[in-house]
Amino acid sequence: LQDEETRKDYDYMLDHPEEYYRHYYHYYSRRLAPKVDVRIVILVTVCAISVFQFFSWWSSYNEAINYLATVPKYRIQATEIARQQGLLNKTKEKGKNRRSKEEIREEEEEIIKDIIKNKIDIKGGYQKPKIYDILLFQILLAPVYLCKYIVWYCWWIYCFTIKGQEYGVEEKLYIIRRYMKMSQSQFDSLEDHQKETFLERQLWIRENYEVYKREQEEELKKKMAMDPRWKRYRRWMKNEGPGRLTFIDD
């Protein structure tokens, strides 16, 4: 009877001795209850998820760099920049410091990858990870993001609803992105000429976007109709169907 809750249970047991199973339930629920603070469990879980996120993003980023290093377009450009900066010439040494061809090849490969990292801005899911994007910092900075959003939303209402100002390029792209239901990283991964097409067609106007959306759907239907794989799939669905069961009498 070390705390108030257990004393209340004890007093209740004395007043209601007939509730036998209820007393046993309260007793074992207290004995078997976890002794670890729930807040500590949540904090450890968030930290574990954040660490996994960070290293997973780094792995994806390195995979993207390794892939770009094999693409002729980027590899030739990176090699030319390395030659202009005199980085590749340093790998060829003579005398006692002379290294094997394998070591020189590995060093040249690292130089090319470093140039690609510095010169190419990778966007989308394979972009360079930032510490502030992981779950832990997102939770800690949530009040800051909320305040920024409220200020931005008030500014938007004041400028474009109350004062009736015309949209700028960034505001137009924001509206288009919202219509397309894309995240910021997905929209950033689009090519510049695609965004220019969006602006030329004035897709921030709802009616124009609906027309564009129908055109894209029709184009997608045409591509799927001409795709041999899609034709085989439709033929299979018509003849066989997904998971069809038959019962045949012997």
N, C-alpha and C positions, 0 to 999 in steps of 0.2 A: 504493500500500500504506500508506494513512494510518491505518487502524484495524485492529483485531484480526480482524474478520470477513473483510475482504478478504484479509488475509494468510493466513487459514485456507483460503480458496478457492484462493489462488495455490499454496499448498503441496499442496493436494489435486490441482490440475491437474498439478503436476510429478510426483506419484506415480502419477496415472492419466491419462496423455495420450490414451488411446484414447477417453475419454468426451468426445468433441468437442462434441456438441450441449448436453450438460449445462453445460459451461463457458460457452458462449455464452448460455445461458438465465440463469445467475447474473450474468453480466456486464451484460446489458441490463436485467435486473430491478432491479439496483442503479442503473443509469444513469437509468432511466425512473421510478423510484420517486418519489412525491410528496415534495417537500421541506418542505411545510407540516405543522406539528404537528397531529395529529388532534384534540387537545384544543381547539385554537383553532378548528378547523372546526366542532366540536360546539357550542362556546360561541357562535360567530357565528350558527349555524343556530337555536339556542334563542332568542337575542335577536331574530332576524328574525321567528320565529314569534310571540314574545311581543308585539312591536310590532304585527304584523298582527292578533293577537287583540284587543288593546286598542282599536285604531281601528275594528275591525269591530264590537265591542260598543258603542262610542260611537255608531256609525252606526245600529245597531239601536235603541238607546235613544232617539236623536233621532227616528227614524221612529215609535216608539211615542208620544212626546210630540206630534208633529205630528198623529198620528191622533186622540189623545184631545182635542186642541184643536178637532177637527171634530165630535166627539160632542156633541150638544145638552146632555145631562145634565151633563157636566163643564165645558163651555164656559159655560153659564149660571151655575153655581156659582162658577167662577173670575172671571167678569165681576162678579158681585155682591160677591165679596171685594175685587176691585180697586176698586170704587166705594166700599166702606166704608172702605178704607184711603186713599182720595183719590188713587189712582195714575192713574186715567183722566182726572181733571180737569187734571192737570199737562200732559197732552199737547196741550191746547188753549190756545194762546198767541195774543196779539194784538200788533199793532204790527210793529216791525222783526223780531221773533223769530218772526213767524207763519210756519208751514210749510204745505206742500201737504197735501191730503187723503191722498195716497198715503203720505207720510212719517208722518202721524199714525196711519194704519191699520196701518202696519208696526210702529210703536212699541207700539200697543195690542196687536197680535198677540204681540209679544215679552213684554209684561207678563203676558198670559194664560198663555202657555207657562211662564213662570217660576213663576207661582202653581201651575200643575198639577204642575210638578216638585217644588215644596216641599210640596204638600198631599197628593199621591197617591203611595202606596207601590207602585211597579210591581214585580211579582215575576216569577219565571220567567226565560225566555231574554231578555226585554227590560228587565230591571232595570238600574239604574245600575251601570256597570262599576266594579270596585274593582281597584286596582293589585295587591293580594295574590292575585287570582284568576288572573293570567296565568301562563303556563308557567314562566317564569324563577323567580318567587317561589315557585311551588308546589314546584319542585325544591329550592330553597334551604331552604324551610321543611319539607320532607318529614321530616327527623328529629324536628322539634318535633311535627308531626302524629302521627307514629308513637308517640312517647312519650305524648302525650295520649290516643291511642286505647288504649294498653296500660293506662294508669291508669284510664280510663273502663271498660274491659272488666273489670278486676279489681274495680272498685267495683260493677259490675252483678252479677257472680257473687256477691260477698259479700252484697249487699243482697237480691237476689231469688232466689238459688239456695240460699245457705247459711242466711241469716236468714229467708227466706220472707216478706219484706215485700210489701205490695200495690203494684201499679203506680200511679204518678201519671199525670196527663194527658199530660205530655210522653213518658213511657215508653210509654203505650198508643199514642199517635200514631206513635211510632218503630216499634213492632212492626207496626202496620197498614201503615206505609209499606214496611217490609221484605217483608211479605206481597204487597203490590201491585207490588213490584219497581220502585219509582219513586225517582228521585234526590231529593235534598233540595230543589232548585230546582223540580222538577216538582210535588212535594207542596205546597210553599209557594204555588204558583200556584193551587191549588184554593181555592174559595170557603169562607168560614167555616161556612156552613150545611152544606156537604158533610162537613166534618170533624166537625161536631156530630152528623150522621147516623151517621157511623162509630162515634162514641162511644156513641150511644144504642143501636145494634145490637150493641155489644160485639164489634167485629170483631177486637180483639186476641186473642180466643179463636179458635183455629184452626178449630174446627167451625163457628162462626158465620160466619167469613170464607168458608169453602168454600160455605156456603149462599148467601151474598151474591154470590159469584162466579158460581155457577150461575144465579142470578136475572138478573144483568147479561148473561150470555151469551144467555139466553133472550130477554131484552128486545131485545138487539141483533139477534138473528135475526128477531124480529117486525118491527122497524123496517126491516131490509134486505128482508124479504119484501114490505112495503108500499111500498117506495121504487120509483118508476117507473124510475129510472136503473138500479137493481139488476135489475129485471125485464127491461129491455132487454139488459143485460149477460148474464144467464142465457140469454135467448133467442138471443143471438148465439153464445154458447159452445155451445149445443145444435145450432144449425143450421150454423154456420161453423167455430167452433173457432179457437184461436190459431195462426196461421201454417200453415194446412193447405195442402199441396202436392198438385196433381193433375197427372197425366200423360195427356194426351189425344192419341191417334193421329190424324194427319191422314188 
